[in-house]
Amino acid sequence: MTASSRRHATTSSDPVSRRYTRQLWMKQIGTQGQHRLEEASVLVVGAGGLGSSILSCLAGAGVGTIGVVDGDVVDVTNLNRQFLYVMADIGQPKALAARDKLVSLNPEIRIEVYPTRLNADIAYDIMSAYNMVVDASDNYETRYLISDACVLFGKPLFIGAVSAFHGMALTVLPRETACFRCLYPKPPSASIARQERARGIIGTTPVIIGSIVAQNVIKYIVHAGDWMAGRLLLMDGEGNRFDTVPLERNPACPVCGDHPTITELVSFRRRSGQTSC
């Protein structure tokens, strides 16, 4: 299920690669922050439009180990927004194509790939190897699964979502800040989910939101700035507006609340009775 890239060790005379020179100049990063990035491990679920931008940013910054979960294959309709891929990748598993591109970008890091759709049976085995998780998925079933898993496993979670010219970003610190179920206690119907998907997407939207999500991950790793924990960022790209909305953990949330009723990971379909999202 997994495959990893080769990793090039730095020499004693060059403890930090010259590729990071510009970010080493930043007082928020420096040598100490760069070493934190090198030691970090981040799992990204979804290698589509959002995932393409997030993965590129994390790899470029030098995050030491990056996991990629995606069970889809590259299609020509992806290329307007999934900028990790080119025409020659059509028909190839996204996770594998993403690995090849990221290794080409930065051969000094490790890329682990999981060319499968995340489900409750394998979530713990995959997530347990990583410090934090990024939700770059495109369906509610996976979003609830990821959020529940991160709360149950105690993994910080960084969420991005996009549609047309609009997007959102949110960071979840398990049992400290609002989780995805706090934000959306009840999943939408299958028809509403299909309507949302039918709104379409332009490539600029996932680039903007993906960059914001990746930046929050990087800031969290190096202990700098604000991570959007406890606040929801909303982007109206059509009107060029950004807003933030404060969020509080719901004490009655079934997964992260004071008296949780969800204490083990169960697939969204089984829990909701729905067959599709």
Steps between C-alpha positions, in 0.01 A plus 500: 500500500786735574804613313763752598742726322873496547631757746832681463687565823665838544873512564657630820627804310150576376263421793208669328463490123563822307153457347353644822720811512217751458281352773802466730523878485155523657511567874191276535689201358879517507713191553296374794174529312648329196606206713146481638371483144752229418387292799127549436270248335176608335228282346304663217171331413409596145737577213258701286478876460553585867743217552714604203565844650538376857740222405714730284526759778588246769755324281658828395530612862681179594246312713697181563233236448181550302231237457259511205165318511295491180330213321415688181677515164594808301237610249519776240222686686736533799763702318329839531578502873715202602833649404716212619397309189556526127351332194741208525357415845146436373387156609767471769416473873513849647696393807777351286509788253507746791792314656702522180441874467580571865821296488601698192430821690685397815695172512612577858165404655310174534170445323276212612206418276173318562316459167168416662192670637520559874258292705441415865685168475833648395485854644685427824777297335568786259452799732700357789827560311443878468512801731207677336240460225374720216150452361510587130218260413196580288209317667319505832546131569876538509491832686300356792726195507818709509368737766372220723828310461712804588296565814513135606871464418600845632638632171492873409290544186518766230191524276448665164188503282426671168220557252490732197656829626442417867700322766553443870784403733490372856747348748382249758691433820328189637275563801623860519336662197194428289520190282326444167196352677474811716485704180267262314312286755290335229626402154320640198278279295646327196308739271639811671851357483456441126374857455809635676726294275314621191600859573836426343844630585763731352868423556578821688269415791678183622837670448401782738335283764762226465777753557324630812457150638863410427618822659304419816664156509845656463430763768377229735817296446738793556290649785433830323197723453133408498385155383126574453421279801155582632422726205354430159644688203252564218607620157269662247731508202233649276470806721865496617399471866642302790318460831573308817234357726577394859412139578457332835513131576150365551482337846224276362701391195474121470872461430689784674239608756500457875311172481584350158288226354734433208790317663618284213554563134208395283451585135267788418279276288439253781441773754266710286332224303580687175642317202650803330627849569 
